[in-house]
Amino acid sequence: MRRRLVIIVHLYQGLDENCLINRLARHFWAPAGWEIVVQQGLRNPPDADVAVLHVDLTVVPDAYMALAARYPVCINGQVRDISKRVVSRSLVSRDDAYDGPVMVKTDRNSGGRPERVLRVAMGGRRARWADAIERCLPPRWTGRLKDDEYLCFPRKSVVPAWVWRRPELVVERFLEQRQGLLYTINQWQFLGDSGVVLTYYGADPVVKYERQVRQDPVHNRVPEEIRARRAELKVDYGKFDFTVTAEGARLLDANRTPWNPRPPSDPRLIAMAKGLEGFLKRR
C-alpha cells in the first residue's frame, strides 16, 4: 500500500514553497512513492502513516496540538512552545549578578513575524492599519525590534530600562564563538536521526546567513549538550542555532518550520530526506 504523509498547517498560513518540509516532500518523498497531503486547518483530517505538525507560530494553538495527538506518529507533535524563555538557558534578569555583554531579542521566534502576519490575515483592514502604525512606533512602545534585529550591549547594566518592562523582549548573555576576527554560529538541521551542521562566519556579533563572509563544508559535529537539549525539548525536526565557547555549547534558537530554498542537490536536503523512514518504526 502507498504510504501517506500529512503535513498539518494553520488555516491562515498554508505551506510555503520554500519551507524545508515542502521541498523534502516534493523532491524526495513524493518521487519515492509517498502520498503527500497538506492538512490546512482543523476540519476533516485524513488518516496517515506519519504526520508533521508544521504550524509556524512560537506557541502552537491547543486545537492544533490536539489534532497532532490523533495521529499514531506525528513529527514535532509534542513541541508546543519554542519561545526564548523556553529554549534558552542563558537569559539574565535585571537583578542578577551578571554584568557582561548581552543581546536583547524577542521572546517569540523570528522576531514575532509569523504572529504579526497571522494577525493581519485574520483581522482584515483594521489589523493591517494597526500593523502599519505599529511599524512606525519606537520599540519601547511596542516591544517590536526594528527589522527583527537584535540589540547588542557591552554590559547588562547599560541595557535601557524600557527593555526590562517589555514582556515581548528577553535579555541573553552574549556567548560568542570566534575564529580570529570573525564571529561564528552553527546551524544544525535535522529530521529524526538524519541531519547536518552548517558553520558560518561574519564580521558582526550578530551572524546572519545572508551576511556571512564564509562557511565551512557541511559536517555532523553536534555537541552532546545540544543533543541533550533537543531530547529535552522533544524536537523531531527543525533547525537549532548554537555556539560553542569555553563555557560549553549553548542553544540560542530553535525553529521547527525552517526554510531552505536551495536546489534538491543541496547536501542538507539529501541528508535530511533520509530521516523520514525512521518514523515508520514508531508505529
C-alpha positions in Angstrom: 0.0 0.0 0.0 1.1 3.6 -0.7 2.2 5.4 2.4 0.7 8.7 3.3 2.3 11.7 4.9 0.0 14.5 6.3 1.5 18.0 6.9 -0.6 19.9 9.3 -0.5 23.7 8.7 -2.5 26.6 10.1 -5.7 27.5 8.3 -4.4 31.0 7.5 -0.8 30.1 6.7 -0.7 27.3 4.2 2.6 25.7 3.2 5.2 28.0 1.6 7.0 26.7 -1.4 10.5 27.3 0.1 9.9 25.8 3.5 12.2 22.8 4.1 9.5 20.2 4.7 7.8 21.1 1.4 11.0 20.8 -0.5 11.7 17.4 1.1 8.2 16.2 0.3 8.2 17.4 -3.3 11.7 16.5 -4.4 12.4 13.3 -2.3 9.4 11.7 -0.6 6.7 12.0 -3.3 9.1 10.6 -6.0 9.8 7.7 -3.6 6.1 6.8 -3.5 4.7 8.7 -0.5 1.3 10.4 -0.9 1.7 14.0 0.4 -1.4 15.6 1.9 -1.4 19.2 3.2 -4.0 19.4 6.0 -4.8 23.2 6.1 -6.8 23.9 9.2 -8.6 21.5 11.6 -11.6 20.2 9.5 -11.7 16.7 8.1 -8.2 15.5 8.8 -7.2 12.3 6.8 -5.6 9.2 8.1 -1.8 9.0 7.7 1.1 6.7 8.3 3.1 9.8 9.5 2.0 13.4 10.2 4.1 16.5 10.6 2.9 19.4 12.9 4.0 22.4 10.9 2.3 25.4 12.4 4.6 28.4 12.0 4.0 30.1 15.4 6.1 30.3 18.5 3.3 28.7 20.5 1.1 26.2 18.7 -2.6 26.7 19.5 -4.2 23.9 21.6 -6.5 22.8 18.8 -3.6 22.0 16.5 -1.8 20.2 19.3 -5.0 18.1 19.8 -5.1 17.3 16.1 -1.5 16.2 16.1 -2.2 13.9 19.0 -4.8 12.0 16.9 -2.0 10.5 14.8 -0.1 7.5 15.9 3.1 9.1 14.7 3.4 12.9 14.5 6.7 14.6 13.9 7.0 17.5 16.4 3.7 16.6 17.8 4.9 17.3 21.3 6.6 20.7 20.6 4.2 23.4 21.7 6.4 26.3 22.7 9.7 27.4 21.3 9.9 30.9 22.8 13.3 32.1 24.0 12.1 31.8 27.6 11.7 28.0 27.0 14.6 27.4 24.7 17.5 29.5 26.1 19.3 28.7 29.3 21.4 31.9 29.0 18.8 34.5 29.8 19.5 37.1 32.5 17.3 39.2 34.7 17.7 42.9 35.7 18.7 42.0 39.2 21.1 39.1 38.9 24.9 39.5 39.3 25.9 39.0 35.7 27.1 42.2 34.0 28.9 41.0 30.9 27.9 41.5 27.2 24.3 40.8 26.3 21.8 40.7 23.4 18.2 41.8 23.5 15.9 39.6 21.5 12.2 39.0 21.1 10.8 36.2 23.1 8.9 35.0 20.1 10.6 33.1 17.3 11.6 35.0 14.1 11.1 38.4 15.8 7.4 37.6 16.2 6.8 38.0 12.4 4.6 34.9 12.0 2.3 36.1 14.7 2.0 39.5 13.1 1.4 38.1 9.6 -1.3 35.8 11.1 -2.9 38.7 13.0 -3.2 40.7 9.8 -4.5 37.7 7.8 -7.2 37.1 10.3 -8.0 40.7 11.2 -8.6 42.3 7.8 -8.3 46.0 7.1 -8.2 47.2 10.7 -5.4 44.7 11.5 -3.4 46.0 8.5 -3.8 49.6 9.7 -2.8 48.7 13.2 0.3 46.8 12.0 1.3 49.8 9.8 1.0 52.1 12.8 3.0 49.7 15.0 5.9 49.6 12.5 6.3 53.4 12.9 6.4 53.4 16.6 9.6 53.0 18.7 10.4 49.6 20.2 10.0 51.0 23.7 6.3 51.3 23.0 5.7 48.1 21.1 8.4 45.6 22.0 9.0 45.1 18.3 12.6 45.4 17.3 13.4 47.1 14.0 13.8 44.7 11.1 13.6 41.9 13.7 17.3 42.5 14.6 18.9 42.0 18.0 20.2 44.8 20.2 23.8 44.3 21.5 25.2 45.9 24.6 28.7 45.6 26.1 27.3 45.2 29.7 24.0 44.2 31.1 23.9 47.4 33.3 23.6 49.7 30.2 20.5 47.9 28.8 17.8 50.6 28.7 15.2 50.5 31.5 12.4 50.2 29.0 13.7 46.8 27.7 13.1 45.2 31.1 9.5 46.5 31.1 8.6 44.9 27.8 7.3 41.3 28.2 7.9 40.8 24.4 11.7 41.0 24.9 14.4 38.9 26.7 18.0 39.7 27.5 20.5 36.9 26.9 24.2 36.6 27.7 26.3 37.1 24.6 28.2 33.9 24.3 30.4 34.5 21.3 32.2 31.9 19.3 35.2 33.4 17.5 37.8 32.4 14.9 40.3 35.2 14.7 38.4 38.4 13.9 35.3 36.6 12.8 32.2 35.6 14.8 30.8 32.2 14.3 27.4 30.4 14.5 26.4 26.8 13.9 23.1 25.6 12.4 22.0 22.1 13.0 19.2 21.0 10.6 17.8 17.6 11.4 15.0 15.1 10.9 14.9 12.1 13.1 18.3 10.5 13.1 19.5 12.4 10.0 20.9 15.9 9.8 23.8 18.2 9.1 25.5 21.2 10.6 26.4 24.4 8.8 29.0 26.6 10.4 29.4 30.1 9.0 31.2 33.3 9.9 30.5 37.0 9.9 32.2 40.3 10.8 29.4 41.4 13.1 28.5 39.9 16.5 25.0 39.0 15.1 25.9 36.5 12.5 23.3 36.2 9.8 23.3 33.7 7.0 22.7 36.4 4.4 25.6 38.5 5.7 28.2 35.7 6.1 31.7 36.1 4.8 32.5 32.4 4.6 31.3 29.0 5.7 32.7 25.5 6.5 31.7 22.5 4.5 28.6 20.8 6.0 29.5 18.4 8.8 27.9 16.4 11.6 29.7 17.7 14.7 26.9 18.3 17.2 28.0 18.8 20.9 26.3 16.4 23.4 24.9 19.4 25.2 22.9 20.4 22.1 21.7 16.8 21.5 20.6 16.7 25.2 18.6 20.0 24.8 16.9 18.5 21.7 15.8 15.5 23.6 14.5 17.7 26.5 12.6 19.9 24.1 11.3 16.8 22.2 12.0 18.3 18.8 11.9 15.7 16.0 12.6 18.0 13.1 13.9 21.6 12.7 16.9 23.9 13.0 18.9 24.7 16.1 21.3 27.6 16.2 24.1 27.2 18.7 27.6 28.4 19.7 30.5 26.6 21.3 32.6 28.6 23.8 34.9 27.9 26.7 31.8 27.5 28.8 30.5 24.8 26.5 27.8 24.6 23.8 24.7 26.8 24.2 21.5 26.6 22.3 20.4 30.0 21.0 17.3 29.4 19.0 15.0 26.6 17.9 13.0 26.6 14.8 10.5 23.8 13.9 9.5 25.3 10.5 12.8 26.1 8.8 13.3 27.3 5.2 15.7 26.0 2.6 15.2 27.4 -0.9 18.3 25.6 -2.2 18.0 23.1 -5.1 17.5 19.4 -4.4 21.2 18.8 -4.8 21.9 20.7 -1.6 23.6 18.2 0.8 21.4 19.3 3.7 18.2 18.3 1.8 19.8 15.0 0.7 20.8 14.1 4.2 17.6 15.1 5.9 15.4 13.3 3.4 16.6 10.0 4.7 15.2 10.7 8.2 11.6 10.1 7.4 11.8 6.3 7.2 12.8 6.1 10.8 9.4 7.4 11.9 7.6 4.4 10.4 9.3 2.3 13.1 7.5 4.2 15.8 4.0 2.9 14.7 
